[in-house]
Amino acid sequence: QIYARITNSKIGSDMQGLDKKFVGIEKIYKEVAM
């Protein structure tokens, strides 16, 4: 159970990292579009 919880928290932090990357890519696209 503890192992599953660690895996879930790792997946959660990975997803947050992906969200930040996508936000950065979006900002670049908006700057290029302007």
PDB file of N, CA, C and O in Angstrom:
ATOM      1  N   GLN A   1       0.839  -1.201   0.000  1.00  0.00           N
ATOM      2  CA  GLN A   1       0.000   0.000   0.000  1.00  0.00           C
ATOM      3  C   GLN A   1       0.879   1.257   0.000  1.00  0.00           C
ATOM      4  O   GLN A   1       0.607   2.228  -0.707  1.00  0.00           O
ATOM      5  N   ILE A   2       1.928   1.208   0.806  1.00  0.00           N
ATOM      6  CA  ILE A   2       2.845   2.359   0.846  1.00  0.00           C
ATOM      7  C   ILE A   2       3.489   2.549  -0.528  1.00  0.00           C
ATOM      8  O   ILE A   2       3.628   3.672  -1.014  1.00  0.00           O
ATOM      9  N   TYR A   3       3.883   1.417  -1.151  1.00  0.00           N
ATOM     10  CA  TYR A   3       4.523   1.498  -2.469  1.00  0.00           C
ATOM     11  C   TYR A   3       3.595   2.143  -3.493  1.00  0.00           C
ATOM     12  O   TYR A   3       4.022   2.976  -4.292  1.00  0.00           O
ATOM     13  N   ALA A   4       2.312   1.747  -3.462  1.00  0.00           N
ATOM     14  CA  ALA A   4       1.334   2.313  -4.402  1.00  0.00           C
ATOM     15  C   ALA A   4       1.197   3.808  -4.162  1.00  0.00           C
ATOM     16  O   ALA A   4       1.059   4.582  -5.110  1.00  0.00           O
ATOM     17  N   ARG A   5       1.235   4.216  -2.905  1.00  0.00           N
ATOM     18  CA  ARG A   5       1.092   5.638  -2.582  1.00  0.00           C
ATOM     19  C   ARG A   5       2.290   6.419  -3.124  1.00  0.00           C
ATOM     20  O   ARG A   5       2.126   7.512  -3.666  1.00  0.00           O
ATOM     21  N   ILE A   6       3.490   5.861  -2.979  1.00  0.00           N
ATOM     22  CA  ILE A   6       4.697   6.524  -3.501  1.00  0.00           C
ATOM     23  C   ILE A   6       4.591   6.653  -5.016  1.00  0.00           C
ATOM     24  O   ILE A   6       4.908   7.703  -5.575  1.00  0.00           O
ATOM     25  N   THR A   7       4.145   5.588  -5.684  1.00  0.00           N
ATOM     26  CA  THR A   7       4.001   5.613  -7.141  1.00  0.00           C
ATOM     27  C   THR A   7       3.000   6.681  -7.563  1.00  0.00           C
ATOM     28  O   THR A   7       3.238   7.425  -8.515  1.00  0.00           O
ATOM     29  N   ASN A   8       1.872   6.751  -6.845  1.00  0.00           N
ATOM     30  CA  ASN A   8       0.842   7.739  -7.177  1.00  0.00           C
ATOM     31  C   ASN A   8       1.377   9.156  -7.020  1.00  0.00           C
ATOM     32  O   ASN A   8       1.119  10.012  -7.866  1.00  0.00           O
ATOM     33  N   SER A   9       2.124   9.412  -5.937  1.00  0.00           N
ATOM     34  CA  SER A   9       2.650  10.762  -5.720  1.00  0.00           C
ATOM     35  C   SER A   9       3.696  11.087  -6.781  1.00  0.00           C
ATOM     36  O   SER A   9       3.802  12.236  -7.211  1.00  0.00           O
ATOM     37  N   LYS A  10       4.474  10.085  -7.210  1.00  0.00           N
ATOM     38  CA  LYS A  10       5.472  10.322  -8.260  1.00  0.00           C
ATOM     39  C   LYS A  10       4.777  10.649  -9.580  1.00  0.00           C
ATOM     40  O   LYS A  10       5.191  11.565 -10.290  1.00  0.00           O
ATOM     41  N   ILE A  11       3.719   9.899  -9.910  1.00  0.00           N
ATOM     42  CA  ILE A  11       2.962  10.171 -11.137  1.00  0.00           C
ATOM     43  C   ILE A  11       2.365  11.571 -11.061  1.00  0.00           C
ATOM     44  O   ILE A  11       2.384  12.310 -12.045  1.00  0.00           O
ATOM     45  N   GLY A  12       1.834  11.937  -9.895  1.00  0.00           N
ATOM     46  CA  GLY A  12       1.247  13.266  -9.712  1.00  0.00           C
ATOM     47  C   GLY A  12       2.271  14.358  -9.952  1.00  0.00           C
ATOM     48  O   GLY A  12       1.977  15.344 -10.628  1.00  0.00           O
ATOM     49  N   SER A  13       3.480  14.196  -9.406  1.00  0.00           N
ATOM     50  CA  SER A  13       4.502  15.228  -9.594  1.00  0.00           C
ATOM     51  C   SER A  13       4.974  15.249 -11.047  1.00  0.00           C
ATOM     52  O   SER A  13       5.278  16.316 -11.579  1.00  0.00           O
ATOM     53  N   ASP A  14       5.039  14.079 -11.700  1.00  0.00           N
ATOM     54  CA  ASP A  14       5.408  14.023 -13.123  1.00  0.00           C
ATOM     55  C   ASP A  14       4.385  14.783 -13.967  1.00  0.00           C
ATOM     56  O   ASP A  14       4.750  15.520 -14.882  1.00  0.00           O
ATOM     57  N   MET A  15       3.102  14.597 -13.651  1.00  0.00           N
ATOM     58  CA  MET A  15       2.050  15.285 -14.402  1.00  0.00           C
ATOM     59  C   MET A  15       2.158  16.793 -14.210  1.00  0.00           C
ATOM     60  O   MET A  15       1.966  17.552 -15.160  1.00  0.00           O
ATOM     61  N   GLN A  16       2.465  17.235 -12.990  1.00  0.00           N
ATOM     62  CA  GLN A  16       2.635  18.667 -12.742  1.00  0.00           C
ATOM     63  C   GLN A  16       3.803  19.197 -13.567  1.00  0.00           C
ATOM     64  O   GLN A  16       3.729  20.294 -14.120  1.00  0.00           O
ATOM     65  N   GLY A  17       4.887  18.412 -13.651  1.00  0.00           N
ATOM     66  CA  GLY A  17       6.027  18.814 -14.457  1.00  0.00           C
ATOM     67  C   GLY A  17       5.644  18.951 -15.924  1.00  0.00           C
ATOM     68  O   GLY A  17       6.073  19.892 -16.591  1.00  0.00           O
ATOM     69  N   LEU A  18       4.842  18.020 -16.432  1.00  0.00           N
ATOM     70  CA  LEU A  18       4.386  18.093 -17.826  1.00  0.00           C
ATOM     71  C   LEU A  18       3.537  19.338 -18.041  1.00  0.00           C
ATOM     72  O   LEU A  18       3.670  20.021 -19.056  1.00  0.00           O
ATOM     73  N   ASP A  19       2.653  19.633 -17.071  1.00  0.00           N
ATOM     74  CA  ASP A  19       1.804  20.827 -17.171  1.00  0.00           C
ATOM     75  C   ASP A  19       2.673  22.067 -17.307  1.00  0.00           C
ATOM     76  O   ASP A  19       2.392  22.930 -18.138  1.00  0.00           O
ATOM     77  N   LYS A  20       3.728  22.167 -16.499  1.00  0.00           N
ATOM     78  CA  LYS A  20       4.613  23.335 -16.556  1.00  0.00           C
ATOM     79  C   LYS A  20       5.304  23.416 -17.910  1.00  0.00           C
ATOM     80  O   LYS A  20       5.457  24.505 -18.462  1.00  0.00           O
ATOM     81  N   LYS A  21       5.719  22.286 -18.446  1.00  0.00           N
ATOM     82  CA  LYS A  21       6.364  22.271 -19.770  1.00  0.00           C
ATOM     83  C   LYS A  21       5.399  22.755 -20.844  1.00  0.00           C
ATOM     84  O   LYS A  21       5.770  23.550 -21.708  1.00  0.00           O
ATOM     85  N   PHE A  22       4.156  22.272 -20.786  1.00  0.00           N
ATOM     86  CA  PHE A  22       3.165  22.675 -21.793  1.00  0.00           C
ATOM     87  C   PHE A  22       2.877  24.166 -21.693  1.00  0.00           C
ATOM     88  O   PHE A  22       2.726  24.835 -22.715  1.00  0.00           O
ATOM     89  N   VAL A  23       2.799  24.700 -20.465  1.00  0.00           N
ATOM     90  CA  VAL A  23       2.561  26.139 -20.277  1.00  0.00           C
ATOM     91  C   VAL A  23       3.720  26.916 -20.901  1.00  0.00           C
ATOM     92  O   VAL A  23       3.497  27.932 -21.560  1.00  0.00           O
ATOM     93  N   GLY A  24       4.941  26.454 -20.703  1.00  0.00           N
ATOM     94  CA  GLY A  24       6.098  27.116 -21.292  1.00  0.00           C
ATOM     95  C   GLY A  24       6.029  27.084 -22.809  1.00  0.00           C
ATOM     96  O   GLY A  24       6.319  28.090 -23.458  1.00  0.00           O
ATOM     97  N   ILE A  25       5.652  25.955 -23.387  1.00  0.00           N
ATOM     98  CA  ILE A  25       5.526  25.833 -24.848  1.00  0.00           C
ATOM     99  C   ILE A  25       4.440  26.777 -25.354  1.00  0.00           C
ATOM    100  O   ILE A  25       4.612  27.425 -26.387  1.00  0.00           O
ATOM    101  N   GLU A  26       3.321  26.858 -24.628  1.00  0.00           N
ATOM    102  CA  GLU A  26       2.220  27.749 -25.019  1.00  0.00           C
ATOM    103  C   GLU A  26       2.691  29.194 -25.041  1.00  0.00           C
ATOM    104  O   GLU A  26       2.371  29.945 -25.963  1.00  0.00           O
ATOM    105  N   LYS A  27       3.453  29.582 -24.023  1.00  0.00           N
ATOM    106  CA  LYS A  27       3.968  30.963 -23.961  1.00  0.00           C
ATOM    107  C   LYS A  27       4.841  31.249 -25.175  1.00  0.00           C
ATOM    108  O   LYS A  27       4.736  32.318 -25.777  1.00  0.00           O
ATOM    109  N   ILE A  28       5.693  30.312 -25.536  1.00  0.00           N
ATOM    110  CA  ILE A  28       6.586  30.498 -26.691  1.00  0.00           C
ATOM    111  C   ILE A  28       5.755  30.658 -27.962  1.00  0.00           C
ATOM    112  O   ILE A  28       6.029  31.537 -28.779  1.00  0.00           O
ATOM    113  N   TYR A  29       4.732  29.801 -28.132  1.00  0.00           N
ATOM    114  CA  TYR A  29       3.875  29.895 -29.326  1.00  0.00           C
ATOM    115  C   TYR A  29       3.196  31.254 -29.393  1.00  0.00           C
ATOM    116  O   TYR A  29       3.119  31.857 -30.464  1.00  0.00           O
ATOM    117  N   LYS A  30       2.701  31.744 -28.253  1.00  0.00           N
ATOM    118  CA  LYS A  30       2.010  33.038 -28.232  1.00  0.00           C
ATOM    119  C   LYS A  30       2.979  34.155 -28.606  1.00  0.00           C
ATOM    120  O   LYS A  30       2.619  35.069 -29.347  1.00  0.00           O
ATOM    121  N   GLU A  31       4.211  34.084 -28.095  1.00  0.00           N
ATOM    122  CA  GLU A  31       5.211  35.111 -28.410  1.00  0.00           C
ATOM    123  C   GLU A  31       5.556  35.076 -29.894  1.00  0.00           C
ATOM    124  O   GLU A  31       5.707  36.122 -30.525  1.00  0.00           O
ATOM    125  N   VAL A  32       5.681  33.888 -30.444  1.00  0.00           N
ATOM    126  CA  VAL A  32       5.999  33.744 -31.873  1.00  0.00           C
ATOM    127  C   VAL A  32       4.838  34.275 -32.716  1.00  0.00           C
ATOM    128  O   VAL A  32       5.055  34.912 -33.747  1.00  0.00           O
ATOM    129  N   ALA A  33       3.605  34.009 -32.274  1.00  0.00           N
ATOM    130  CA  ALA A  33       2.421  34.419 -33.038  1.00  0.00           C
ATOM    131  C   ALA A  33       2.278  35.942 -33.079  1.00  0.00           C
ATOM    132  O   ALA A  33       1.718  36.488 -34.029  1.00  0.00           O
ATOM    133  N   MET A  34       2.782  36.625 -32.054  1.00  0.00           N
ATOM    134  CA  MET A  34       2.583  38.081 -31.988  1.00  0.00           C
ATOM    135  C   MET A  34       3.433  38.840 -32.992  1.00  0.00           C
ATOM    136  O   MET A  34       3.370  40.068 -33.051  1.00  0.00           O
TER     137      MET A  34
END
